[in-house]
Amino acid sequence: MNASAQLDLFAQVASAYAEAKQTTLSNDALYESLMGRMGVSRDVAEKRESVGRAGQRHSLWKRKIRFAQQTLKHLGILERDAQKRGIWSLTEAAGKRLHRAGKGVRLVAFSTDLGVAMFASNNDALAGLDEPISLILTSPPFPLNKPRAYGNPDPKIFVEWLVRTLEPMVKRLAPGGVLVLQTSPDVFVQGSPARSLYQERLLIALNDELGLARLLSMPWVNPSKPPAPTHWALKKRVQLVSGHEYVHILTNDPLKCKADNRRVLEAHSERHKALMAAGGEQREASYGDGAYTLRPGSFGRETSGRIPRNYVEMGHRCADTLAMRKHAASLGLPPHGAMFPTKLPSFLIQYLTEPGDLVFDPFAGSCKTGLAAERLGRRWLMAEVVLEYTRTAAEAFRSFDGFWMSPALACVGETPC
């Protein structure tokens, strides 16, 4: 069974329980329901074939159904009646504890006409994907000494872990495909005010081991960042207060990269508009021993906008973040603790891709990358390993064409499914 068929089977099984009376079914009743839902004849469902060395005969179709049951049990979506053999039901709604996808677990959580969000680990989500990826855009968990609720890799092994995690994905990039990593400089050597060099080691490893060339490392200046690091800047007074993070942009072929700054031009200042209207500069001057020369008429040509500088400046406050926190509260679920503003992936997707390109976020979190891609007409694939974050993110996509949510996901949280 291919990946898409297996995912459809998970959804069909979960739907059968969700729509059953009291969300409980015997295995025989489940088989009957699924035959009708999936258009499977009784002959196919009951056909027995030899399995294993012993050659015992079993229905392969029913074995697939039972495999789906076990997978959904692992996800915390189904539970088996301990007293009655062959009786399964939907579990109670997920609580505050975070539930993570195990190895090999792949479930279509929700989708639109343009994209799919998977409850799965990042590389498991790619199983069965038969087309190249134009852009991998993500914010991986930072190597923090004090992990957050969603988990953070050990700083000592972070570079090796991330390079090995990204390697299969990078191989799926189209020629000229781009990898974008949003990272933090606020990672310190334990017990010291010295900042970790993990970013530098990571960039070198991505070049040496995966053949990725760096286009640029762009500071994301955030004037609304809270004062930090608390200990080294506010108590010991050694460090300065942090005001930025980094966006590293790398590609497997700089000459084939689709980056185009014309897609992200900014509005001209009023002064520059006046200069263009006047026909440009009226003076002549030379600066830096001739490195830069100003001539009459310079900047007089009408243009659509100005090319952005190689940094972005924006606060982290975002209407989508506020909405997602409200959704999490209404569902009785914990909100994601590190959501970047949707404006950031929107800028990067516009700059680095064309409409119709495929964008992938392997650490999707609140699925802000997918939300930006959806609004910009790019196709998208998201992978998130935490069930509660995936459920909350689904609420942001309800208004888009073709929205569908797995009944298994709909049963996560405190609202009735």
C-alpha positions in Angstrom: 0.0 0.0 0.0 1.5 3.4 -1.0 1.8 6.3 1.4 -1.2 8.2 0.2 -3.4 5.1 0.4 -2.2 4.3 3.9 -2.9 7.9 5.0 -6.4 7.7 3.5 -7.0 4.4 5.4 -6.1 6.1 8.7 -8.6 8.8 8.0 -11.3 6.3 7.0 -10.8 4.3 10.1 -10.9 7.3 12.3 -14.0 8.6 10.5 -15.8 5.3 11.1 -15.3 5.6 14.8 -16.1 9.3 14.9 -19.5 8.7 13.2 -20.4 5.5 15.0 -22.9 5.5 17.9 -21.0 6.4 21.1 -17.8 6.3 18.9 -17.5 2.6 19.7 -17.3 -0.3 17.2 -16.6 -4.0 17.2 -14.0 -5.1 14.6 -16.8 -6.8 12.6 -18.9 -3.6 12.6 -15.7 -1.6 11.6 -15.1 -3.9 8.6 -18.7 -3.5 7.5 -18.5 0.2 7.8 -15.3 0.5 5.9 -16.4 -1.8 3.1 -19.2 0.6 2.4 -17.1 3.8 2.9 -14.2 2.5 0.7 -16.2 0.6 -1.9 -14.5 -2.7 -1.0 -16.4 -5.8 -2.0 -17.0 -8.6 0.5 -15.0 -11.0 -1.7 -11.9 -8.7 -1.5 -12.4 -8.1 2.2 -12.7 -11.8 3.0 -10.1 -13.2 0.6 -7.5 -15.1 2.5 -3.8 -15.5 1.4 -0.8 -17.2 2.9 1.3 -15.1 5.2 4.7 -15.7 6.7 6.8 -18.8 6.9 4.0 -20.8 8.5 1.8 -20.0 5.5 -1.2 -19.3 7.7 -4.1 -17.8 5.7 -5.4 -14.3 6.6 -7.3 -11.5 5.0 -4.7 -9.0 3.9 -7.3 -6.2 3.8 -8.4 -6.8 7.4 -4.7 -6.9 8.5 -4.3 -3.4 7.0 -7.3 -2.2 9.0 -5.9 -3.7 12.2 -2.5 -2.0 11.5 -4.4 1.3 11.1 -6.1 0.7 14.5 -2.7 0.1 16.2 -1.3 3.2 14.6 -4.2 5.3 15.8 -3.9 3.8 19.2 -0.2 4.9 19.3 -1.4 8.4 18.4 -3.7 8.4 21.4 -6.8 8.5 19.2 -8.2 5.0 19.6 -8.3 2.7 22.7 -9.2 -0.9 23.0 -11.8 -2.2 25.5 -9.8 -4.1 28.1 -12.9 -6.2 29.0 -14.3 -7.0 25.6 -12.2 -8.5 22.9 -12.3 -6.7 19.5 -14.1 -3.6 20.8 -12.4 -0.3 20.1 -13.4 3.4 20.6 -12.2 6.9 20.4 -10.2 8.1 23.4 -11.1 11.0 25.5 -10.0 14.4 24.2 -6.3 15.1 24.5 -5.3 17.0 27.6 -2.5 19.3 28.4 0.3 16.7 27.9 1.9 16.9 24.5 1.5 13.8 22.3 4.2 13.1 19.7 4.2 11.1 16.6 6.3 8.0 16.8 8.7 6.7 14.2 6.8 5.7 11.0 3.6 7.4 12.0 2.1 9.5 9.2 -1.4 11.0 9.4 -2.9 13.6 7.1 -4.0 16.1 9.8 -5.6 18.7 7.6 -5.4 20.0 4.0 -6.6 22.6 1.5 -6.5 22.7 -2.3 -2.9 23.9 -2.0 -1.4 22.0 0.8 -1.2 19.2 3.4 -0.3 19.3 7.0 1.0 16.0 8.4 1.2 14.8 12.0 4.5 13.0 11.5 8.2 13.4 12.0 9.8 15.5 9.3 11.3 12.8 7.1 8.4 10.4 7.6 6.1 13.1 6.2 8.1 13.0 2.9 7.5 9.3 2.3 5.8 8.9 -1.0 6.5 12.4 -2.2 7.4 12.2 -5.9 8.2 15.8 -6.8 11.1 18.1 -6.0 10.8 20.8 -3.3 11.5 24.4 -4.2 11.9 25.8 -0.7 12.5 24.3 2.7 11.7 27.1 5.2 11.8 26.3 8.9 12.8 27.3 12.4 14.3 24.2 14.0 14.3 23.8 17.8 17.2 25.8 19.1 20.0 24.1 21.1 19.0 25.6 24.5 20.5 24.6 27.8 17.0 24.8 29.3 14.5 23.0 26.9 11.1 24.4 26.2 7.9 22.2 26.3 8.2 21.1 22.7 11.8 19.9 23.3 15.2 21.1 22.3 18.3 19.1 21.1 21.4 18.8 23.3 23.7 21.7 22.4 26.6 19.3 22.2 25.1 17.3 19.3 22.9 19.9 17.7 24.9 20.4 14.5 25.3 16.7 13.8 21.6 16.1 14.6 20.3 18.9 12.3 22.6 18.1 9.4 21.6 14.4 9.5 17.9 15.4 9.8 18.1 17.8 6.9 20.2 15.6 4.6 17.3 13.5 3.1 15.2 16.7 2.6 18.1 18.6 0.9 18.4 15.7 -1.6 14.8 16.4 -2.6 15.4 20.0 -3.4 14.9 21.0 -7.1 18.0 22.4 -8.9 18.4 25.9 -7.4 16.2 24.9 -4.5 16.6 26.8 -1.3 17.0 26.0 2.4 16.1 28.7 4.9 16.8 28.3 8.6 15.7 30.8 11.2 18.1 30.5 14.2 18.9 32.4 17.4 22.3 33.9 18.4 21.1 33.8 22.0 22.6 30.5 22.8 25.4 30.5 25.3 28.2 28.3 26.4 26.9 26.8 29.6 27.9 28.8 32.6 29.5 31.5 30.5 28.6 34.8 28.8 30.3 33.6 25.6 27.9 33.0 22.8 27.9 29.5 21.2 29.4 29.2 17.7 26.9 26.6 16.7 25.6 28.7 13.8 29.0 29.0 12.3 29.6 25.3 12.7 26.2 24.5 11.2 26.8 26.7 8.1 30.2 25.1 7.5 28.8 21.6 7.9 25.9 22.3 5.5 28.4 23.4 2.9 31.0 20.7 3.5 28.6 17.8 3.9 25.5 18.7 2.0 27.0 21.0 -0.7 24.8 24.0 0.2 26.1 27.5 -0.7 25.1 30.4 1.4 23.3 33.2 -0.4 23.1 35.4 2.7 22.6 35.4 6.5 20.0 38.0 7.1 19.5 39.5 10.6 15.9 39.6 11.7 15.9 42.8 13.8 13.1 42.6 16.3 12.6 45.9 18.3 10.0 44.3 20.5 12.1 41.5 21.8 12.0 41.3 25.6 15.2 42.2 27.4 17.6 39.2 27.4 19.8 37.4 28.3 18.5 38.0 31.8 21.6 36.7 33.7 24.4 38.0 31.5 22.9 41.4 30.4 20.6 42.4 33.2 22.3 40.9 36.3 26.0 40.5 35.5 26.0 43.4 32.9 28.5 41.6 30.6 26.3 41.2 27.5 24.2 43.7 25.6 20.5 43.2 25.3 19.6 41.0 22.3 17.7 42.6 19.5 17.9 40.2 16.5 17.9 36.6 15.3 19.2 35.2 12.0 17.7 33.9 8.8 20.2 31.8 6.9 19.5 31.3 3.2 21.3 28.5 1.4 21.0 26.8 -2.0 22.2 23.8 -3.9 22.9 25.9 -7.0 23.3 29.7 -6.7 23.0 30.2 -10.5 19.7 28.4 -10.8 18.1 29.8 -7.6 14.7 31.5 -8.2 15.4 34.4 -5.8 14.2 37.6 -7.3 14.2 40.9 -5.3 11.7 42.4 -7.7 9.0 40.3 -6.0 9.7 42.1 -2.6 10.4 45.7 -3.6 9.6 48.3 -1.0 7.9 51.6 -1.4 10.2 54.5 -2.3 10.7 57.2 0.4 9.0 60.6 -0.2 12.5 62.1 -0.7 13.3 59.6 -3.4 10.0 60.1 -5.2 10.8 63.8 -5.3 14.2 63.0 -6.6 12.8 60.9 -9.4 10.2 63.5 -10.3 13.0 66.1 -10.5 15.0 64.0 -13.0 17.5 62.8 -10.5 20.6 64.3 -8.9 21.7 67.7 -10.3 25.3 67.5 -8.9 28.4 65.5 -9.5 30.5 64.0 -6.7 33.0 61.2 -5.9 33.4 59.3 -2.7 35.8 56.7 -1.3 38.6 57.5 -3.7 36.3 57.0 -6.7 34.6 53.9 -5.4 31.3 55.6 -5.6 30.5 58.3 -8.1 27.4 60.5 -8.2 26.5 62.0 -11.6 23.8 64.4 -12.8 20.6 62.4 -13.5 21.5 59.6 -11.1 18.4 58.1 -9.5 16.1 59.9 -12.0 14.7 56.8 -13.6 11.3 55.8 -12.5 11.3 52.4 -10.8 8.6 50.3 -9.1 10.3 50.3 -5.7 13.5 50.0 -3.8 15.4 46.8 -3.3 15.2 45.7 0.3 18.3 45.8 2.5 19.8 42.5 3.5 18.0 42.5 6.9 14.4 42.5 7.9 12.9 44.6 10.8 9.7 43.5 12.3 8.2 42.8 15.8 7.1 39.3 16.8 3.5 40.5 17.5 1.2 39.1 14.9 -2.6 38.9 14.4 -2.3 35.2 13.4 -0.4 34.4 16.6 -3.1 36.1 18.7 -5.8 34.2 16.8 -3.9 30.9 17.3 -3.6 31.5 21.0 -7.4 32.0 21.2 -8.0 28.8 19.2 -5.7 26.9 21.6 -7.5 28.3 24.6 -10.9 27.4 23.2 -9.8 23.8 22.5 -8.2 23.5 25.9 -4.8 22.9 24.4 -1.3 24.5 25.1 -0.3 27.1 22.6 3.1 26.8 20.8 5.7 28.7 22.7 7.7 30.1 19.8 5.7 31.4 16.9 7.4 33.8 14.5 5.2 36.4 12.8 3.6 35.3 9.5 5.1 38.3 7.9 8.5 36.7 8.0 7.8 33.6 6.0 5.6 35.7 3.7 8.6 37.9 2.8 10.9 34.9 2.3 8.4 32.9 0.2 7.8 35.8 -2.1 11.5 36.5 -2.5 12.6 32.9 -3.1 9.7 31.1 -4.9 7.2 31.5 -7.7 3.5 30.8 -7.6 2.8 27.1 -7.7 6.2 26.1 -6.2 6.3 23.6 -3.4 7.2 24.9 0.1 8.1 22.5 2.9 8.4 23.1 6.7 9.8 20.1 8.5 9.4 21.7 12.0 6.0 23.3 11.3 4.9 24.2 14.8 2.0 26.5 14.4 2.2 26.1 10.5 2.9 29.8 9.9 5.0 28.8 6.9 2.0 26.9 5.4 -0.3 29.8 6.2 1.9 32.3 4.3 2.3 29.9 1.4 -1.4 29.4 1.2 -2.1 33.1 1.0 0.6 33.6 -1.6 -0.6 30.8 -4.0 2.3 28.4 -3.3 1.7 24.7 -2.7 2.8 23.6 0.8 3.6 20.6 2.9 4.0 20.8 6.7 5.3 18.3 9.2 4.7 18.6 12.9 5.4 16.0 15.5 3.2 17.4 18.3 -0.4 16.5 18.0 -1.8 19.5 20.0 0.1 22.1 17.9 -1.2 20.5 14.7 -4.8 20.6 15.9 -4.6 24.3 16.9 -3.0 25.2 13.6 -5.9 23.7 11.6 -8.2 26.4 12.8 -6.3 29.0 10.9 -7.0 27.2 7.6 -10.7 26.7 7.8 -11.5 29.6 5.4 -9.3 28.3 2.5 -10.6 26.4 -0.5 -10.8 22.7 0.0 -10.2 22.7 3.7 -10.5 19.2 5.2 -9.6 18.0 8.7 -9.1 14.4 9.7 -11.8 13.2 12.1 -8.9 11.8 14.2 -7.6 15.4 14.6 -11.0 16.9 15.2 -11.3 14.7 18.3 -8.2 16.4 19.9 -9.0 19.0 22.5 -11.9 19.7 24.8 -14.6 20.5 22.1 -16.8 17.6 21.1 -15.8 16.0 17.8 
